[in-house]
Amino acid sequence: MQMSIREAKSRFTEAAAAAARGERVVVTKHGRPFVELVPVRALGGMDFEAGLAISRELGLAEAGIEIPPHFDDAAFSREVLGLDEPA
């Protein structure tokens, strides 16, 4: 689907629904492609099991490096960076 900015303003709901369905929606400005609407991809956390399997496969597990289970927790990041006092 391709539409001008003016058309996109008046038909935004329709354009957004088309993008969410996976349809390519290009908005043009003066007849040239300007922006493209795309659906938001769901963000996921880290797959620690897969990471551990890969580290074993590469022989990194013997290096003694361990990733704590709360590694992706914002509080842990602040602790590592020294922004908060450890609890």
Biopython code that builds the backbone (N, CA, C, O; Angstrom):
import numpy as np
from Bio.PDB.StructureBuilder import StructureBuilder

atoms = [
    (1, "MET", "N", (0.854, -1.156, 0.000)),
    (1, "MET", "CA", (0.000, 0.000, 0.000)),
    (1, "MET", "C", (0.905, 1.226, 0.000)),
    (1, "MET", "O", (1.886, 1.283, 0.742)),
    (2, "GLN", "N", (0.576, 2.188, -0.823)),
    (2, "GLN", "CA", (1.324, 3.431, -0.895)),
    (2, "GLN", "C", (0.335, 4.586, -0.820)),
    (2, "GLN", "O", (-0.717, 4.553, -1.459)),
    (3, "MET", "N", (0.674, 5.600, -0.043)),
    (3, "MET", "CA", (-0.227, 6.740, 0.100)),
    (3, "MET", "C", (0.558, 7.993, 0.429)),
    (3, "MET", "O", (1.669, 7.920, 0.953)),
    (4, "SER", "N", (-0.017, 9.131, 0.124)),
    (4, "SER", "CA", (0.621, 10.408, 0.437)),
    (4, "SER", "C", (0.461, 10.693, 1.928)),
    (4, "SER", "O", (-0.328, 10.047, 2.618)),
    (5, "ILE", "N", (1.218, 11.664, 2.406)),
    (5, "ILE", "CA", (1.109, 12.051, 3.815)),
    (5, "ILE", "C", (-0.314, 12.495, 4.134)),
    (5, "ILE", "O", (-0.865, 12.114, 5.168)),
    (6, "ARG", "N", (-0.905, 13.285, 3.268)),
    (6, "ARG", "CA", (-2.269, 13.773, 3.494)),
    (6, "ARG", "C", (-3.236, 12.589, 3.593)),
    (6, "ARG", "O", (-4.091, 12.548, 4.478)),
    (7, "GLU", "N", (-3.094, 11.639, 2.687)),
    (7, "GLU", "CA", (-3.964, 10.462, 2.701)),
    (7, "GLU", "C", (-3.710, 9.631, 3.955)),
    (7, "GLU", "O", (-4.647, 9.101, 4.552)),
    (8, "ALA", "N", (-2.436, 9.516, 4.356)),
    (8, "ALA", "CA", (-2.093, 8.740, 5.549)),
    (8, "ALA", "C", (-2.713, 9.362, 6.800)),
    (8, "ALA", "O", (-3.123, 8.641, 7.710)),
    (9, "LYS", "N", (-2.785, 10.690, 6.852)),
    (9, "LYS", "CA", (-3.419, 11.359, 7.990)),
    (9, "LYS", "C", (-4.898, 10.988, 8.086)),
    (9, "LYS", "O", (-5.415, 10.705, 9.167)),
    (10, "SER", "N", (-5.563, 10.997, 6.937)),
    (10, "SER", "CA", (-7.007, 10.738, 6.973)),
    (10, "SER", "C", (-7.332, 9.259, 7.080)),
    (10, "SER", "O", (-8.429, 8.903, 7.512)),
    (11, "ARG", "N", (-6.402, 8.385, 6.697)),
    (11, "ARG", "CA", (-6.660, 6.940, 6.728)),
    (11, "ARG", "C", (-5.660, 6.212, 7.622)),
    (11, "ARG", "O", (-5.297, 5.068, 7.348)),
    (12, "PHE", "N", (-5.217, 6.875, 8.688)),
    (12, "PHE", "CA", (-4.168, 6.308, 9.525)),
    (12, "PHE", "C", (-4.546, 4.954, 10.120)),
    (12, "PHE", "O", (-3.733, 4.029, 10.122)),
    (13, "THR", "N", (-5.761, 4.834, 10.620)),
    (13, "THR", "CA", (-6.182, 3.573, 11.237)),
    (13, "THR", "C", (-6.096, 2.433, 10.237)),
    (13, "THR", "O", (-5.624, 1.345, 10.566)),
    (14, "GLU", "N", (-6.546, 2.678, 9.034)),
    (14, "GLU", "CA", (-6.497, 1.656, 7.982)),
    (14, "GLU", "C", (-5.046, 1.308, 7.630)),
    (14, "GLU", "O", (-4.711, 0.135, 7.464)),
    (15, "ALA", "N", (-4.193, 2.322, 7.517)),
    (15, "ALA", "CA", (-2.784, 2.082, 7.190)),
    (15, "ALA", "C", (-2.085, 1.313, 8.306)),
    (15, "ALA", "O", (-1.308, 0.396, 8.039)),
    (16, "ALA", "N", (-2.357, 1.682, 9.549)),
    (16, "ALA", "CA", (-1.734, 0.996, 10.683)),
    (16, "ALA", "C", (-2.189, -0.460, 10.753)),
    (16, "ALA", "O", (-1.387, -1.348, 11.047)),
    (17, "ALA", "N", (-3.461, -0.708, 10.487)),
    (17, "ALA", "CA", (-3.970, -2.083, 10.495)),
    (17, "ALA", "C", (-3.319, -2.904, 9.392)),
    (17, "ALA", "O", (-2.991, -4.073, 9.596)),
    (18, "ALA", "N", (-3.132, -2.301, 8.232)),
    (18, "ALA", "CA", (-2.480, -3.009, 7.123)),
    (18, "ALA", "C", (-1.043, -3.357, 7.493)),
    (18, "ALA", "O", (-0.589, -4.469, 7.226)),
    (19, "ALA", "N", (-0.319, -2.413, 8.107)),
    (19, "ALA", "CA", (1.062, -2.677, 8.527)),
    (19, "ALA", "C", (1.103, -3.781, 9.575)),
    (19, "ALA", "O", (1.984, -4.640, 9.540)),
    (20, "ALA", "N", (0.158, -3.763, 10.504)),
    (20, "ALA", "CA", (0.113, -4.788, 11.549)),
    (20, "ALA", "C", (-0.131, -6.173, 10.959)),
    (20, "ALA", "O", (0.327, -7.172, 11.514)),
    (21, "ARG", "N", (-0.842, -6.240, 9.845)),
    (21, "ARG", "CA", (-1.085, -7.528, 9.167)),
    (21, "ARG", "C", (0.127, -7.984, 8.371)),
    (21, "ARG", "O", (0.139, -9.094, 7.838)),
    (22, "GLY", "N", (1.145, -7.135, 8.286)),
    (22, "GLY", "CA", (2.347, -7.504, 7.552)),
    (22, "GLY", "C", (2.436, -6.890, 6.166)),
    (22, "GLY", "O", (3.395, -7.139, 5.436)),
    (23, "GLU", "N", (1.447, -6.092, 5.798)),
    (23, "GLU", "CA", (1.458, -5.447, 4.491)),
    (23, "GLU", "C", (2.449, -4.281, 4.518)),
    (23, "GLU", "O", (2.576, -3.589, 5.528)),
    (24, "ARG", "N", (3.139, -4.075, 3.415)),
    (24, "ARG", "CA", (4.087, -2.964, 3.326)),
    (24, "ARG", "C", (3.292, -1.680, 3.093)),
    (24, "ARG", "O", (2.518, -1.586, 2.141)),
    (25, "VAL", "N", (3.489, -0.696, 3.967)),
    (25, "VAL", "CA", (2.782, 0.580, 3.859)),
    (25, "VAL", "C", (3.827, 1.689, 3.722)),
    (25, "VAL", "O", (4.572, 1.976, 4.660)),
    (26, "VAL", "N", (3.868, 2.301, 2.548)),
    (26, "VAL", "CA", (4.830, 3.365, 2.270)),
    (26, "VAL", "C", (4.080, 4.683, 2.172)),
    (26, "VAL", "O", (3.109, 4.802, 1.424)),
    (27, "VAL", "N", (4.536, 5.670, 2.933)),
    (27, "VAL", "CA", (3.954, 7.006, 2.890)),
    (27, "VAL", "C", (4.888, 7.871, 2.051)),
    (27, "VAL", "O", (6.098, 7.891, 2.277)),
    (28, "THR", "N", (4.320, 8.581, 1.088)),
    (28, "THR", "CA", (5.130, 9.388, 0.185)),
    (28, "THR", "C", (4.995, 10.872, 0.493)),
    (28, "THR", "O", (4.000, 11.328, 1.056)),
    (29, "LYS", "N", (6.016, 11.599, 0.109)),
    (29, "LYS", "CA", (6.021, 13.055, 0.229)),
    (29, "LYS", "C", (6.464, 13.598, -1.128)),
    (29, "LYS", "O", (7.573, 13.320, -1.584)),
    (30, "HIS", "N", (5.604, 14.360, -1.757)),
    (30, "HIS", "CA", (5.846, 14.881, -3.096)),
    (30, "HIS", "C", (6.122, 13.747, -4.086)),
    (30, "HIS", "O", (6.950, 13.880, -4.987)),
    (31, "GLY", "N", (5.415, 12.632, -3.902)),
    (31, "GLY", "CA", (5.524, 11.502, -4.820)),
    (31, "GLY", "C", (6.697, 10.576, -4.590)),
    (31, "GLY", "O", (6.858, 9.596, -5.318)),
    (32, "ARG", "N", (7.520, 10.861, -3.596)),
    (32, "ARG", "CA", (8.688, 10.005, -3.312)),
    (32, "ARG", "C", (8.507, 9.322, -1.966)),
    (32, "ARG", "O", (7.946, 9.916, -1.045)),
    (33, "PRO", "N", (8.973, 8.082, -1.836)),
    (33, "PRO", "CA", (8.858, 7.390, -0.545)),
    (33, "PRO", "C", (9.503, 8.220, 0.561)),
    (33, "PRO", "O", (10.618, 8.721, 0.419)),
    (34, "PHE", "N", (8.770, 8.350, 1.664)),
    (34, "PHE", "CA", (9.217, 9.185, 2.775)),
    (34, "PHE", "C", (9.410, 8.355, 4.039)),
    (34, "PHE", "O", (10.479, 8.390, 4.650)),
    (35, "VAL", "N", (8.389, 7.617, 4.429)),
    (35, "VAL", "CA", (8.475, 6.719, 5.586)),
    (35, "VAL", "C", (7.718, 5.437, 5.271)),
    (35, "VAL", "O", (6.912, 5.377, 4.342)),
    (36, "GLU", "N", (7.999, 4.424, 6.064)),
    (36, "GLU", "CA", (7.306, 3.150, 5.933)),
    (36, "GLU", "C", (6.763, 2.748, 7.294)),
    (36, "GLU", "O", (7.475, 2.822, 8.295)),
    (37, "LEU", "N", (5.520, 2.329, 7.337)),
    (37, "LEU", "CA", (4.923, 1.852, 8.585)),
    (37, "LEU", "C", (5.233, 0.372, 8.725)),
    (37, "LEU", "O", (5.038, -0.405, 7.790)),
    (38, "VAL", "N", (5.709, -0.006, 9.879)),
    (38, "VAL", "CA", (6.012, -1.411, 10.151)),
    (38, "VAL", "C", (5.449, -1.775, 11.519)),
    (38, "VAL", "O", (5.364, -0.917, 12.397)),
    (39, "PRO", "N", (5.065, -3.034, 11.713)),
    (39, "PRO", "CA", (4.559, -3.442, 13.027)),
    (39, "PRO", "C", (5.703, -3.529, 14.042)),
    (39, "PRO", "O", (6.858, -3.746, 13.676)),
    (40, "VAL", "N", (5.367, -3.360, 15.296)),
    (40, "VAL", "CA", (6.344, -3.477, 16.369)),
    (40, "VAL", "C", (6.610, -4.962, 16.607)),
    (40, "VAL", "O", (5.689, -5.773, 16.709)),
    (41, "ARG", "N", (7.878, -5.284, 16.691)),
    (41, "ARG", "CA", (8.241, -6.668, 17.007)),
    (41, "ARG", "C", (8.314, -6.821, 18.518)),
    (41, "ARG", "O", (8.840, -5.954, 19.216)),
    (42, "ALA", "N", (7.794, -7.908, 19.004)),
    (42, "ALA", "CA", (7.848, -8.163, 20.447)),
    (42, "ALA", "C", (9.299, -8.405, 20.862)),
    (42, "ALA", "O", (10.017, -9.188, 20.239)),
    (43, "LEU", "N", (9.706, -7.730, 21.905)),
    (43, "LEU", "CA", (11.052, -7.918, 22.416)),
    (43, "LEU", "C", (11.041, -9.029, 23.450)),
    (43, "LEU", "O", (10.127, -9.124, 24.270)),
    (44, "GLY", "N", (12.039, -9.844, 23.402)),
    (44, "GLY", "CA", (12.131, -10.940, 24.354)),
    (44, "GLY", "C", (13.381, -10.806, 25.199)),
    (44, "GLY", "O", (14.288, -10.043, 24.867)),
    (45, "GLY", "N", (13.423, -11.527, 26.259)),
    (45, "GLY", "CA", (14.602, -11.521, 27.116)),
    (45, "GLY", "C", (15.667, -12.447, 26.566)),
    (45, "GLY", "O", (15.512, -13.030, 25.493)),
    (46, "MET", "N", (16.719, -12.571, 27.294)),
    (46, "MET", "CA", (17.810, -13.451, 26.879)),
    (46, "MET", "C", (17.429, -14.900, 27.139)),
    (46, "MET", "O", (16.767, -15.216, 28.127)),
    (47, "ASP", "N", (17.855, -15.768, 26.243)),
    (47, "ASP", "CA", (17.651, -17.201, 26.410)),
    (47, "ASP", "C", (18.938, -17.761, 27.022)),
    (47, "ASP", "O", (19.862, -18.148, 26.308)),
    (48, "PHE", "N", (18.979, -17.795, 28.356)),
    (48, "PHE", "CA", (20.192, -18.213, 29.042)),
    (48, "PHE", "C", (20.539, -19.669, 28.775)),
    (48, "PHE", "O", (21.717, -20.023, 28.721)),
    (49, "GLU", "N", (19.534, -20.518, 28.608)),
    (49, "GLU", "CA", (19.797, -21.931, 28.323)),
    (49, "GLU", "C", (20.515, -22.085, 26.987)),
    (49, "GLU", "O", (21.467, -22.857, 26.869)),
    (50, "ALA", "N", (20.048, -21.339, 25.978)),
    (50, "ALA", "CA", (20.699, -21.403, 24.661)),
    (50, "ALA", "C", (22.112, -20.843, 24.744)),
    (50, "ALA", "O", (23.033, -21.383, 24.132)),
    (51, "GLY", "N", (22.285, -19.758, 25.503)),
    (51, "GLY", "CA", (23.616, -19.178, 25.665)),
    (51, "GLY", "C", (24.579, -20.138, 26.347)),
    (51, "GLY", "O", (25.744, -20.241, 25.962)),
    (52, "LEU", "N", (24.092, -20.832, 27.351)),
    (52, "LEU", "CA", (24.916, -21.818, 28.047)),
    (52, "LEU", "C", (25.292, -22.965, 27.122)),
    (52, "LEU", "O", (26.432, -23.430, 27.136)),
    (53, "ALA", "N", (24.338, -23.423, 26.318)),
    (53, "ALA", "CA", (24.614, -24.503, 25.365)),
    (53, "ALA", "C", (25.674, -24.074, 24.356)),
    (53, "ALA", "O", (26.562, -24.860, 24.027)),
    (54, "ILE", "N", (25.597, -22.858, 23.867)),
    (54, "ILE", "CA", (26.582, -22.361, 22.897)),
    (54, "ILE", "C", (27.942, -22.207, 23.555)),
    (54, "ILE", "O", (28.961, -22.542, 22.952)),
    (55, "SER", "N", (27.972, -21.699, 24.796)),
    (55, "SER", "CA", (29.261, -21.535, 25.472)),
    (55, "SER", "C", (29.927, -22.885, 25.720)),
    (55, "SER", "O", (31.150, -23.000, 25.642)),
    (56, "ARG", "N", (29.130, -23.899, 26.016)),
    (56, "ARG", "CA", (29.694, -25.255, 26.162)),
    (56, "ARG", "C", (30.228, -25.761, 24.831)),
    (56, "ARG", "O", (31.303, -26.356, 24.762)),
    (57, "GLU", "N", (29.457, -25.512, 23.773)),
    (57, "GLU", "CA", (29.843, -25.950, 22.428)),
    (57, "GLU", "C", (31.163, -25.308, 22.005)),
    (57, "GLU", "O", (31.984, -25.954, 21.354)),
    (58, "LEU", "N", (31.372, -24.046, 22.366)),
    (58, "LEU", "CA", (32.586, -23.327, 21.994)),
    (58, "LEU", "C", (33.722, -23.529, 22.997)),
    (58, "LEU", "O", (34.828, -23.028, 22.796)),
    (59, "GLY", "N", (33.450, -24.255, 24.062)),
    (59, "GLY", "CA", (34.472, -24.502, 25.060)),
    (59, "GLY", "C", (34.670, -23.357, 26.036)),
    (59, "GLY", "O", (35.688, -23.301, 26.726)),
    (60, "LEU", "N", (33.713, -22.443, 26.102)),
    (60, "LEU", "CA", (33.838, -21.303, 26.998)),
    (60, "LEU", "C", (33.375, -21.619, 28.410)),
    (60, "LEU", "O", (33.687, -20.879, 29.342)),
    (61, "ALA", "N", (32.638, -22.703, 28.578)),
    (61, "ALA", "CA", (32.129, -23.058, 29.894)),
    (61, "ALA", "C", (33.280, -23.363, 30.847)),
    (61, "ALA", "O", (33.163, -23.147, 32.053)),
    (62, "GLU", "N", (34.400, -23.870, 30.303)),
    (62, "GLU", "CA", (35.552, -24.197, 31.144)),
    (62, "GLU", "C", (36.310, -22.960, 31.580)),
    (62, "GLU", "O", (37.171, -23.052, 32.455)),
    (63, "ALA", "N", (36.017, -21.798, 30.997)),
    (63, "ALA", "CA", (36.733, -20.568, 31.335)),
    (63, "ALA", "C", (36.329, -20.037, 32.709)),
    (63, "ALA", "O", (36.978, -19.136, 33.240)),
    (64, "GLY", "N", (35.268, -20.588, 33.283)),
    (64, "GLY", "CA", (34.849, -20.191, 34.618)),
    (64, "GLY", "C", (34.004, -18.927, 34.647)),
    (64, "GLY", "O", (33.804, -18.339, 35.710)),
    (65, "ILE", "N", (33.515, -18.512, 33.509)),
    (65, "ILE", "CA", (32.667, -17.327, 33.457)),
    (65, "ILE", "C", (31.226, -17.763, 33.633)),
    (65, "ILE", "O", (30.730, -18.620, 32.902)),
    (66, "GLU", "N", (30.558, -17.166, 34.608)),
    (66, "GLU", "CA", (29.161, -17.502, 34.856)),
    (66, "GLU", "C", (28.314, -16.249, 34.722)),
    (66, "GLU", "O", (28.717, -15.167, 35.148)),
    (67, "ILE", "N", (27.144, -16.402, 34.131)),
    (67, "ILE", "CA", (26.192, -15.300, 34.015)),
    (67, "ILE", "C", (25.142, -15.513, 35.091)),
    (67, "ILE", "O", (24.442, -16.526, 35.084)),
    (68, "PRO", "N", (25.025, -14.563, 36.021)),
    (68, "PRO", "CA", (24.040, -14.740, 37.085)),
    (68, "PRO", "C", (22.618, -14.717, 36.522)),
    (68, "PRO", "O", (22.374, -14.061, 35.509)),
    (69, "PRO", "N", (21.688, -15.408, 37.148)),
    (69, "PRO", "CA", (20.319, -15.476, 36.631)),
    (69, "PRO", "C", (19.609, -14.133, 36.580)),
    (69, "PRO", "O", (18.682, -13.959, 35.790)),
    (70, "HIS", "N", (20.021, -13.185, 37.401)),
    (70, "HIS", "CA", (19.379, -11.874, 37.399)),
    (70, "HIS", "C", (20.165, -10.860, 36.557)),
    (70, "HIS", "O", (20.061, -9.654, 36.781)),
    (71, "PHE", "N", (20.951, -11.348, 35.590)),
    (71, "PHE", "CA", (21.801, -10.520, 34.741)),
    (71, "PHE", "C", (21.027, -9.440, 33.992)),
    (71, "PHE", "O", (21.512, -8.315, 33.868)),
    (72, "ASP", "N", (19.831, -9.760, 33.489)),
    (72, "ASP", "CA", (19.068, -8.783, 32.697)),
    (72, "ASP", "C", (18.132, -7.929, 33.552)),
    (72, "ASP", "O", (17.282, -7.220, 33.013)),
    (73, "ASP", "N", (18.276, -7.986, 34.849)),
    (73, "ASP", "CA", (17.480, -7.155, 35.758)),
    (73, "ASP", "C", (18.125, -5.774, 35.862)),
    (73, "ASP", "O", (19.335, -5.665, 36.059)),
    (74, "ALA", "N", (17.324, -4.727, 35.730)),
    (74, "ALA", "CA", (17.851, -3.356, 35.766)),
    (74, "ALA", "C", (18.577, -3.055, 37.079)),
    (74, "ALA", "O", (19.571, -2.329, 37.081)),
    (75, "ALA", "N", (18.095, -3.599, 38.178)),
    (75, "ALA", "CA", (18.736, -3.366, 39.471)),
    (75, "ALA", "C", (20.149, -3.951, 39.487)),
    (75, "ALA", "O", (21.061, -3.356, 40.061)),
    (76, "PHE", "N", (20.331, -5.115, 38.856)),
    (76, "PHE", "CA", (21.658, -5.736, 38.786)),
    (76, "PHE", "C", (22.599, -4.861, 37.960)),
    (76, "PHE", "O", (23.760, -4.678, 38.326)),
    (77, "SER", "N", (22.101, -4.321, 36.846)),
    (77, "SER", "CA", (22.925, -3.454, 36.005)),
    (77, "SER", "C", (23.392, -2.235, 36.794)),
    (77, "SER", "O", (24.556, -1.844, 36.702)),
    (78, "ARG", "N", (22.499, -1.641, 37.562)),
    (78, "ARG", "CA", (22.857, -0.481, 38.371)),
    (78, "ARG", "C", (23.907, -0.866, 39.416)),
    (78, "ARG", "O", (24.813, -0.086, 39.709)),
    (79, "GLU", "N", (23.781, -2.054, 39.967)),
    (79, "GLU", "CA", (24.738, -2.519, 40.978)),
    (79, "GLU", "C", (26.114, -2.694, 40.348)),
    (79, "GLU", "O", (27.113, -2.261, 40.923)),
    (80, "VAL", "N", (26.182, -3.322, 39.174)),
    (80, "VAL", "CA", (27.453, -3.570, 38.506)),
    (80, "VAL", "C", (28.133, -2.259, 38.128)),
    (80, "VAL", "O", (29.354, -2.142, 38.223)),
    (81, "LEU", "N", (27.349, -1.278, 37.702)),
    (81, "LEU", "CA", (27.894, 0.018, 37.310)),
    (81, "LEU", "C", (28.230, 0.907, 38.511)),
    (81, "LEU", "O", (28.782, 1.995, 38.347)),
    (82, "GLY", "N", (27.896, 0.444, 39.708)),
    (82, "GLY", "CA", (28.201, 1.200, 40.913)),
    (82, "GLY", "C", (27.250, 2.359, 41.143)),
    (82, "GLY", "O", (27.582, 3.300, 41.864)),
    (83, "LEU", "N", (26.078, 2.303, 40.544)),
    (83, "LEU", "CA", (25.117, 3.381, 40.706)),
    (83, "LEU", "C", (24.283, 3.238, 41.976)),
    (83, "LEU", "O", (23.709, 4.216, 42.455)),
    (84, "ASP", "N", (24.215, 2.053, 42.508)),
    (84, "ASP", "CA", (23.491, 1.797, 43.746)),
    (84, "ASP", "C", (24.394, 1.026, 44.686)),
    (84, "ASP", "O", (25.280, 0.284, 44.262)),
    (85, "GLU", "N", (24.155, 1.214, 45.934)),
    (85, "GLU", "CA", (24.848, 0.414, 46.930)),
    (85, "GLU", "C", (24.275, -0.985, 46.921)),
    (85, "GLU", "O", (23.055, -1.129, 46.836)),
    (86, "PRO", "N", (25.096, -2.036, 47.007)),
    (86, "PRO", "CA", (24.554, -3.403, 47.041)),
    (86, "PRO", "C", (23.640, -3.594, 48.244)),
    (86, "PRO", "O", (23.882, -3.035, 49.313)),
    (87, "ALA", "N", (22.605, -4.376, 48.063)),
    (87, "ALA", "CA", (21.632, -4.609, 49.137)),
    (87, "ALA", "C", (22.153, -5.563, 50.157)),
    (87, "ALA", "O", (21.461, -5.868, 51.128)),
]
sb = StructureBuilder()
sb.init_structure("model")
sb.init_model(0)
sb.init_chain("A")
sb.init_seg("    ")
for serial, (resi, resn, name, xyz) in enumerate(atoms, 1):
    if name == "N":
        sb.init_residue(resn, " ", resi, " ")
    sb.init_atom(name, np.array(xyz, "f"), 0.0, 1.0, " ", f" {name:<3s}", serial, name[0])
structure = sb.get_structure()
